[in-house]
Amino acid sequence: MSERVVAFELDWEERFEGDALDQSRWLPHHLPQWSSRDLAAARYRFEEGRLHLGIEDDQEPWCPEFDGETRVSSLQTGCFSGPVGSPIGQHRFNPALVVREEQPCVRLHTPLYGRFELRARACRDENVLVAFWMVGFEDEPERSAEICVCEIFGRDIGPERSGIGLGVHPFADPAIEDDFERVGLPLDAGDFHVYAAEWTPDGIAFSVDGELVKTVAQSPGYPMQFMLGSYELEGGRRDPASYPKDFVVDYLRSYRFAG
């Protein structure tokens, strides 16, 4: 990446105030084209001005044929698919996937470049993964890379040190090479921290609590949508008293280039 100074200004902010999700900003279903809106529906609630994305005891696997027993509560800012039976849809994570439920085209917030910032508290449960990631809207199949701002497994959280996953994945984008790592940082990710990525045409800089932790000298050159989710991995069902398993989000901010 170049060393030029880039200035940003606030474009879009979500503080999750009130008691209802603003569905003009968020689709509360995880990749519903590969499953259904019912099975892929997020479980969430609001407490003290924060969003709790929770996995609940009675929740069903979102896509059992292709993702096993994984249960998901996730929000996204874009979606579309081809007709039922077609392979056309976003984030086709298995080559055998076909559309099970056709989705209308929804583009709620799909920025091209900027600074993206999340303040959140990860779930300490060893079977839960939480993440804030961005994927290409995929209006063309190769526009499919991922920018992972943070990915945190409960098993990687410690009182003095935690593993934070960040970087890029290419998926079907031939211009991007996989550059993702899990960085050990001296913090407890079960407490609130700020995770951010600055995405410019020159590359991406990842930071935690304002400290630079990784740079990537690659840059997808197309609009991307937000994915904000909590995932209980296969085999995660345990004592009903351990639920709900919450990913707690304080705010999310999206900045654009100033001027």
C-alpha positions in Angstrom: 0.0 0.0 0.0 1.1 3.5 -0.6 1.7 5.8 2.4 -0.5 8.6 1.3 -2.9 10.0 3.9 -6.6 9.4 3.2 -9.3 11.5 4.8 -12.8 10.0 5.4 -16.1 11.4 6.4 -19.1 9.6 8.0 -21.5 8.3 5.5 -23.7 5.8 7.3 -24.0 4.9 11.0 -26.0 2.2 12.8 -26.3 2.6 16.6 -29.1 0.0 17.0 -31.3 2.3 19.0 -34.9 1.6 19.7 -36.5 -1.8 19.9 -36.8 -2.8 16.2 -34.4 -3.5 13.5 -34.4 -0.9 10.6 -35.2 -3.1 7.6 -34.5 -0.3 5.3 -30.9 -0.9 6.3 -30.7 -4.6 7.1 -32.0 -7.8 5.7 -32.2 -10.2 8.8 -31.7 -13.4 6.8 -28.4 -15.2 6.1 -27.9 -16.0 2.3 -31.6 -17.0 2.1 -31.4 -18.0 -1.5 -29.5 -21.2 -0.5 -32.1 -22.1 2.1 -35.2 -20.1 2.9 -36.0 -16.8 4.7 -37.6 -18.9 7.5 -34.6 -21.1 8.2 -32.1 -18.3 7.6 -33.9 -15.8 9.9 -31.8 -14.1 12.5 -32.6 -14.2 16.2 -31.9 -10.8 17.8 -33.0 -8.4 20.5 -32.1 -4.9 21.7 -30.9 -4.2 25.2 -29.5 -0.9 26.6 -29.0 0.5 23.1 -27.1 -2.5 21.8 -27.9 -5.3 19.3 -27.7 -8.8 20.6 -27.4 -11.3 17.7 -28.1 -14.5 19.5 -28.2 -18.2 18.8 -31.1 -19.7 20.7 -31.8 -23.3 22.0 -34.7 -23.9 19.7 -33.1 -22.5 16.5 -32.8 -24.9 13.5 -29.8 -25.3 11.3 -29.9 -22.7 8.5 -28.8 -25.0 5.6 -28.5 -28.6 6.8 -27.8 -30.2 3.5 -24.6 -28.1 2.8 -23.7 -26.6 6.2 -24.5 -29.4 8.6 -25.8 -28.4 12.0 -24.5 -24.8 11.8 -27.1 -22.3 13.2 -26.8 -18.6 12.2 -28.1 -15.2 13.2 -26.9 -12.8 10.6 -27.7 -9.4 9.1 -26.7 -8.3 5.6 -27.1 -5.1 3.5 -27.7 -6.7 0.0 -29.1 -9.8 -1.6 -30.2 -11.2 -4.9 -30.6 -14.6 -6.7 -31.5 -16.2 -9.9 -34.6 -18.4 -10.3 -35.2 -21.5 -8.2 -32.9 -24.4 -9.3 -30.3 -22.0 -10.8 -26.7 -21.6 -9.4 -27.0 -17.8 -9.4 -26.7 -16.1 -6.1 -24.3 -14.5 -3.7 -21.5 -16.3 -1.8 -22.1 -19.8 -3.3 -20.0 -21.6 -0.7 -20.5 -25.1 -2.1 -20.5 -25.9 -5.9 -23.6 -28.1 -5.5 -25.7 -25.2 -4.3 -28.8 -24.2 -6.3 -31.4 -21.5 -5.4 -34.0 -23.0 -3.1 -36.0 -19.7 -2.6 -35.7 -16.9 -5.2 -34.8 -13.5 -3.7 -35.5 -10.0 -5.0 -32.6 -7.7 -5.7 -31.9 -5.7 -2.5 -29.1 -3.1 -2.3 -29.4 -1.3 1.0 -25.7 -0.3 1.6 -23.0 -1.4 -0.9 -20.1 1.0 -0.6 -17.0 1.1 -2.9 -14.0 1.9 -0.7 -14.1 3.6 2.7 -13.4 3.0 6.3 -15.7 0.5 8.2 -15.7 0.3 11.9 -17.5 -2.0 14.4 -17.6 -1.8 18.2 -18.6 -5.2 19.6 -18.2 -7.9 22.1 -17.6 -11.5 20.9 -19.3 -14.6 22.3 -17.0 -16.6 24.6 -18.7 -19.9 23.8 -16.2 -22.3 22.3 -18.6 -23.4 19.5 -19.5 -19.9 18.4 -17.9 -17.8 15.7 -18.8 -14.1 15.3 -17.7 -12.0 12.3 -18.1 -8.7 10.5 -17.2 -9.2 6.8 -17.9 -7.7 3.5 -18.5 -9.5 0.2 -18.9 -8.3 -3.4 -22.5 -7.7 -4.4 -21.8 -10.2 -7.2 -23.8 -8.5 -9.9 -21.0 -10.2 -11.9 -19.8 -13.6 -10.7 -16.1 -12.6 -10.3 -17.1 -9.7 -8.1 -17.2 -12.0 -5.1 -14.1 -11.4 -2.9 -14.4 -11.0 0.8 -12.9 -8.4 3.2 -13.0 -9.8 6.7 -12.8 -7.0 9.2 -12.9 -9.4 12.1 -13.6 -13.1 12.7 -13.5 -14.4 16.3 -14.0 -17.9 17.6 -15.0 -18.2 21.2 -12.3 -20.9 21.7 -9.7 -18.2 20.8 -10.8 -15.7 23.4 -8.7 -15.5 26.6 -8.6 -13.0 29.4 -5.3 -11.6 28.3 -4.9 -12.7 24.7 -7.3 -13.4 21.8 -7.0 -14.6 18.2 -8.6 -12.2 15.6 -9.0 -13.4 12.0 -8.8 -10.7 9.3 -7.8 -10.3 5.7 -9.1 -11.1 2.2 -10.5 -14.2 0.5 -10.8 -14.3 -3.3 -13.7 -16.8 -3.8 -14.4 -16.4 -7.6 -12.3 -13.2 -8.1 -9.2 -14.1 -10.2 -7.6 -10.8 -9.3 -7.4 -11.5 -5.6 -5.1 -13.9 -3.8 -6.0 -15.3 -0.4 -4.3 -13.2 2.3 -6.0 -14.0 5.7 -4.5 -14.7 9.1 -5.5 -15.1 12.7 -3.5 -12.5 14.7 -2.9 -13.0 18.4 -3.5 -9.7 20.2 -3.1 -8.7 23.9 -6.8 -8.2 24.6 -10.0 -10.0 25.8 -12.3 -10.2 22.8 -15.1 -11.1 25.1 -15.1 -7.4 26.1 -15.9 -4.4 23.8 -13.3 -3.5 21.2 -13.3 -1.5 17.9 -12.5 -3.4 14.7 -11.9 -1.5 11.5 -10.7 -1.7 7.9 -9.7 1.1 5.6 -10.3 0.1 2.0 -8.8 2.2 -0.7 -7.9 1.5 -4.4 -4.3 0.7 -3.2 -5.2 -1.9 -0.5 -6.7 -2.5 2.9 -5.4 -1.6 6.4 -6.9 -3.5 9.4 -6.8 -2.1 12.9 -8.1 -3.0 16.4 -8.7 -0.3 18.9 -6.9 2.2 16.6 -3.7 0.1 16.3 -2.7 -1.1 12.9 -2.4 -4.9 12.9 -2.3 -5.9 9.2 -2.1 -4.5 5.7 -3.1 -6.1 2.4 -1.7 -4.8 -0.9 -4.8 -5.9 -2.8 -8.1 -4.2 -3.4 -11.4 -5.5 -4.8 -12.6 -2.8 -7.2 -16.4 -3.2 -6.9 -19.2 -2.5 -4.4 -19.4 -4.7 -1.4 -22.2 -5.4 1.2 -22.0 -5.9 4.9 -22.4 -9.3 6.6 -22.7 -9.2 10.4 -23.2 -12.5 12.1 -23.0 -15.1 14.8 -22.6 -18.8 13.9 -22.9 -21.8 16.2 -20.8 -24.5 14.5 -21.7 -28.1 14.0 -22.0 -30.0 17.2 -22.6 -26.9 19.2 -25.8 -27.8 21.0 -25.3 -28.1 24.7 -27.1 -27.4 28.0 -30.2 -25.3 27.2 -29.2 -23.0 30.1 -26.2 -21.9 28.0 -28.5 -20.0 25.6 -28.9 -17.5 24.2 -25.3 -17.2 22.9 -24.9 -13.5 22.1 -22.8 -11.4 19.8 -23.3 -7.9 21.2 -22.9 -4.9 18.8 -22.6 -1.4 20.1 -22.3 0.4 16.7 -21.2 0.1 13.1 -20.0 3.0 11.1 -19.3 3.4 7.4 -17.1 6.3 6.1 -16.5 7.5 2.6 -13.6 9.5 1.1 -13.8 13.1 2.3 -14.8 15.4 -0.5 
